Amino acid sequence: MPQNKIVLFEDVKIRKIWFENQWYFSVVDVCAALIGDTDYLTVRKYWNKLSERLRGEGSEVVTNCHRLKLTAPDGKMRETDCANTEGLFRIIQSIPSPKAEPFKRWLAKVGYERMQEIEDPELAQDRMKQIYEAKGYSKDWIDKRLRGMAIRQNLTDEWKQRGVAKQSDFAILTAEISKATFGMTPSEYKQFKNIPNQSKANLRDNMTDLELIFNMLGEQVTTEISTQEKPKQMIEHKKVAKRGGNVAGNARKATEKELGRTVISKEDYLELGNDDKLLGDID
């Protein structure tokens, strides 16, 4: 699942995205860091001229760039030229800048950190914990969120093993689980919580403890059923997803009956002040 992130080089924001099993970086941002100009239009023109020159020289660097969607300065998701580490090294060599060597070392470090995370997933988990802690989430919530990520990964791996390949199919199956668990698809859930779709905010980051628990239950049961029954067709996958979601949905309803209140809230965990007593006011 692609991840959009921002890293800093000498206070200049460098956007990057995990794509095709490697980091791709915004070429415009890299140019800004090297030429020392953060005016987007100016840097954009600089990259346009540089790319024209590289094409004229027969370089494949520009051809190997990918147009990937990143958050633009205006806050909207827009396509921009992105290059992997190898491509960036070649672009950097074409830019006369005293910052070229420091940037190469920085780029190598960023790539090395990702390789460390691949070899030792606990490092990635530790970094994720630090990010959530900085945002104000409690340790208990973070533990649930990270566990939910692992369960989700197991589910998507199971789907892939059973022949599910399209992102649209993943979305359809996820919607089946969510609908059966909470009575809403993820997009409807975001709307219920007043989360703008264009913000790319993660719905699960806006869930309370109980919402995360029932979400995990639906996906875990779906994984168990799929592993046991080995569905092959999309229609079979949808039935399994709905059954898994129904288990979580029934558990949610039973919990609500015992508590005398809903476990679906318009609020997110942070807005509720991390107060477990308020966790019932949910979607």
C-alpha positions as CSV (number, residue, x, y, z in Angstrom):
1,M,0.0,0.0,0.0
2,P,1.6,3.2,-1.1
3,Q,2.7,5.7,1.6
4,N,3.0,9.4,1.0
5,K,5.5,11.1,3.3
6,I,7.6,14.2,3.6
7,V,11.2,14.3,4.7
8,L,13.4,17.3,5.2
9,F,16.8,18.2,3.7
10,E,18.1,21.4,5.2
11,D,14.6,22.6,6.0
12,V,13.4,22.0,2.5
13,K,10.4,19.6,2.3
14,I,11.0,16.6,0.0
15,R,7.9,14.7,-0.9
16,K,8.3,10.9,-1.4
17,I,6.0,7.9,-2.1
18,W,6.5,4.2,-1.8
19,F,5.9,2.9,-5.3
20,E,6.9,-0.4,-7.0
21,N,8.8,-1.5,-3.8
22,Q,11.0,1.5,-3.6
23,W,11.0,5.2,-2.7
24,Y,10.2,7.7,-5.4
25,F,11.0,11.4,-4.7
26,S,9.5,14.6,-6.1
27,V,12.0,15.9,-8.7
28,V,10.8,19.5,-8.3
29,D,11.4,19.3,-4.5
30,V,14.9,18.0,-5.1
31,C,15.6,20.8,-7.5
32,A,14.4,23.3,-5.0
33,A,16.7,21.9,-2.3
34,L,19.7,22.0,-4.7
35,I,19.3,25.4,-6.3
36,G,18.1,27.0,-3.0
37,D,14.8,28.4,-4.3
38,T,11.5,27.3,-2.8
39,D,9.2,29.3,-5.2
40,Y,7.3,26.5,-6.8
41,L,6.8,28.1,-10.2
42,T,10.4,29.1,-10.5
43,V,11.6,25.6,-9.6
44,R,9.1,24.1,-11.9
45,K,10.5,26.1,-14.8
46,Y,14.0,25.1,-13.8
47,W,13.1,21.4,-14.0
48,N,11.3,21.9,-17.3
49,K,14.4,23.4,-18.9
50,L,16.7,20.8,-17.3
51,S,14.5,17.9,-18.5
52,E,14.5,19.3,-22.0
53,R,18.3,19.5,-21.9
54,L,18.6,15.9,-20.6
55,R,16.2,14.7,-23.3
56,G,18.3,16.5,-25.9
57,E,21.4,14.7,-24.6
58,G,19.7,11.4,-25.1
59,S,19.5,10.7,-21.3
60,E,16.8,8.2,-20.2
61,V,16.5,9.9,-16.8
62,V,13.4,11.9,-17.7
63,T,11.8,8.9,-19.5
64,N,12.3,6.8,-16.3
65,C,10.5,9.3,-14.2
66,H,6.9,8.4,-13.1
67,R,4.0,10.9,-12.9
68,L,2.8,10.1,-9.4
69,K,0.1,11.9,-7.3
70,L,1.5,13.9,-4.3
71,T,0.0,16.6,-2.2
72,A,0.7,19.9,-4.1
73,P,1.4,23.3,-2.3
74,D,-2.3,24.1,-2.7
75,G,-3.2,21.0,-0.7
76,K,-4.6,19.1,-3.7
77,M,-3.4,15.7,-5.0
78,R,-1.6,16.4,-8.3
79,E,0.6,14.4,-10.6
80,T,4.3,15.3,-10.5
81,D,7.5,13.9,-11.9
82,C,9.1,11.4,-9.4
83,A,12.3,9.5,-9.6
84,N,13.8,6.7,-7.6
85,T,17.2,6.9,-5.9
86,E,19.1,5.8,-9.0
87,G,17.3,8.4,-11.2
88,L,17.8,11.2,-8.7
89,F,21.6,10.5,-8.5
90,R,21.8,11.0,-12.2
91,I,19.6,14.2,-12.1
92,I,21.8,15.6,-9.2
93,Q,24.9,15.2,-11.3
94,S,23.3,17.5,-13.9
95,I,22.6,20.3,-11.4
96,P,25.6,22.5,-10.5
97,S,25.2,23.0,-6.8
98,P,27.5,22.9,-3.7
99,K,24.7,20.9,-2.0
100,A,25.0,18.0,-4.4
101,E,27.3,15.9,-2.4
102,P,25.5,16.5,1.0
103,F,22.2,15.7,-0.8
104,K,23.6,12.4,-2.1
105,R,24.6,11.4,1.4
106,W,21.2,12.4,2.7
107,L,19.5,10.4,-0.1
108,A,21.6,7.3,0.6
109,K,20.7,7.6,4.3
110,V,17.0,7.8,3.5
111,G,17.2,4.7,1.3
112,Y,19.3,2.9,4.0
113,E,16.7,3.5,6.6
114,R,14.0,2.0,4.4
115,M,16.2,-1.1,3.8
116,Q,16.7,-1.4,7.6
117,E,12.9,-1.4,8.0
118,I,12.5,-4.1,5.4
119,E,15.1,-6.3,7.2
120,D,13.8,-5.5,10.6
121,P,10.0,-4.5,10.6
122,E,10.2,-3.6,14.3
123,L,12.2,-0.4,13.3
124,A,9.3,0.7,11.1
125,Q,6.9,-0.1,13.9
126,D,8.9,2.0,16.3
127,R,9.0,4.9,13.9
128,M,5.2,4.6,13.5
129,K,4.7,4.6,17.3
130,Q,6.7,7.8,17.5
131,I,4.6,9.5,14.9
132,Y,1.4,8.6,16.6
133,E,2.7,9.6,20.0
134,A,3.7,13.0,18.6
135,K,0.1,13.4,17.4
136,G,-1.2,12.8,20.9
137,Y,-2.5,9.2,20.7
138,S,-2.2,7.1,23.8
139,K,-0.1,3.9,24.0
140,D,-3.2,1.7,24.2
141,W,-4.7,3.2,21.1
142,I,-1.4,3.0,19.2
143,D,-1.0,-0.7,20.1
144,K,-4.5,-1.4,18.7
145,R,-3.8,0.7,15.6
146,L,-0.5,-1.2,14.8
147,R,-2.2,-4.5,15.5
148,G,-4.9,-3.5,13.1
149,M,-2.3,-2.7,10.4
150,A,-0.8,-6.2,10.8
151,I,-4.3,-7.8,10.5
152,R,-5.1,-5.7,7.4
153,Q,-1.8,-6.7,5.8
154,N,-2.5,-10.4,6.4
155,L,-6.0,-9.9,4.8
156,T,-4.6,-8.2,1.7
157,D,-1.9,-10.9,1.4
158,E,-4.6,-13.6,1.6
159,W,-6.7,-11.8,-1.1
160,K,-3.7,-11.6,-3.3
161,Q,-2.9,-15.3,-2.9
162,R,-6.5,-16.0,-3.9
163,G,-6.2,-14.0,-7.1
164,V,-7.5,-10.6,-6.1
165,A,-5.2,-8.1,-7.9
166,K,-7.1,-4.9,-8.8
167,Q,-7.1,-2.0,-6.3
168,S,-10.8,-1.5,-7.1
169,D,-11.5,-5.1,-6.0
170,F,-9.7,-4.5,-2.7
171,A,-11.9,-1.5,-2.2
172,I,-15.0,-3.4,-3.0
173,L,-14.2,-6.2,-0.5
174,T,-13.2,-3.7,2.1
175,A,-16.5,-2.0,1.7
176,E,-18.3,-5.3,2.1
177,I,-16.6,-5.9,5.5
178,S,-17.2,-2.3,6.6
179,K,-20.9,-2.3,5.6
180,A,-21.5,-5.5,7.5
181,T,-19.6,-4.4,10.5
182,F,-20.7,-0.8,10.9
183,G,-23.6,-0.4,8.4
184,M,-21.5,2.0,6.3
185,T,-18.9,1.7,3.5
186,P,-15.5,3.5,4.3
187,S,-16.5,6.4,2.1
188,E,-19.8,6.7,3.9
189,Y,-18.0,6.4,7.2
190,K,-15.7,9.2,6.4
191,Q,-18.6,11.4,5.4
192,F,-20.3,10.5,8.7
193,K,-17.2,11.6,10.6
194,N,-16.9,14.7,8.4
195,I,-13.6,13.7,7.0
196,P,-13.2,15.3,3.5
197,N,-12.4,12.7,0.9
198,Q,-9.9,15.0,-0.8
199,S,-7.9,15.3,2.4
200,K,-6.7,11.7,2.1
201,A,-7.0,11.4,5.9
202,N,-7.0,7.8,7.0
203,L,-10.4,6.7,8.4
204,R,-8.8,4.3,10.9
205,D,-6.7,7.1,12.3
206,N,-10.0,8.8,13.2
207,M,-11.5,5.7,14.9
208,T,-11.9,5.2,18.6
209,D,-10.7,2.1,20.5
210,L,-14.0,0.2,20.0
211,E,-14.2,1.1,16.4
212,L,-10.7,-0.2,15.8
213,I,-11.5,-3.4,17.7
214,F,-14.6,-4.3,15.7
215,N,-12.8,-3.3,12.5
216,M,-10.0,-5.7,13.3
217,L,-12.5,-8.4,14.2
218,G,-14.2,-8.2,10.8
219,E,-11.0,-8.3,8.9
220,Q,-9.5,-11.1,11.0
221,V,-12.6,-13.3,10.6
222,T,-12.7,-12.6,6.9
223,T,-9.0,-13.8,6.6
224,E,-9.8,-17.0,8.6
225,I,-12.8,-17.9,6.5
226,S,-10.9,-17.2,3.2
227,T,-7.9,-19.2,4.3
228,Q,-10.2,-22.1,5.1
229,E,-12.5,-22.0,2.1
230,K,-10.1,-20.7,-0.5
231,P,-12.5,-18.6,-2.7
232,K,-11.6,-18.1,-6.3
233,Q,-14.2,-15.9,-7.9
234,M,-14.9,-12.3,-6.9
235,I,-18.5,-13.1,-6.1
236,E,-17.2,-15.8,-3.6
237,H,-14.8,-13.2,-2.1
238,K,-17.6,-10.8,-1.6
239,K,-19.7,-13.4,0.3
240,V,-16.8,-14.2,2.5
241,A,-16.1,-10.6,3.2
242,K,-19.7,-10.0,4.1
243,R,-19.7,-13.0,6.5
244,G,-16.6,-11.9,8.2
245,G,-18.1,-8.4,8.6
246,N,-21.4,-9.9,9.9
247,V,-19.5,-11.6,12.8
248,A,-18.1,-8.2,13.8
249,G,-21.4,-6.5,13.2
250,N,-23.2,-8.9,15.4
251,A,-20.6,-8.5,18.1
252,R,-20.9,-4.7,17.8
253,K,-24.7,-4.8,18.2
254,A,-24.4,-7.2,21.2
255,T,-21.9,-4.8,22.8
256,E,-24.2,-1.8,22.2
257,K,-27.1,-3.7,23.8
258,E,-24.9,-4.3,26.9
259,L,-23.7,-0.8,27.1
260,G,-26.9,0.9,26.2
261,R,-25.2,3.1,23.7
262,T,-23.8,3.0,20.2
263,V,-20.1,2.3,19.5
264,I,-20.1,4.3,16.3
265,S,-19.1,7.9,16.7
266,K,-18.9,11.1,14.7
267,E,-15.9,12.0,16.8
268,D,-12.4,10.7,16.4
269,Y,-10.2,9.4,19.3
270,L,-8.3,12.6,19.8
271,E,-11.4,14.8,19.8
272,L,-12.8,12.6,22.5
273,G,-9.8,13.5,24.7
274,N,-8.6,9.9,25.0
275,D,-11.5,9.4,27.5
276,D,-12.7,5.8,27.4
277,K,-16.0,6.8,29.0
278,L,-16.9,8.7,25.8
279,L,-16.1,5.9,23.4
280,G,-19.7,5.0,22.8
281,D,-20.5,8.1,20.8
282,I,-19.5,6.6,17.5
283,D,-20.7,6.1,13.9
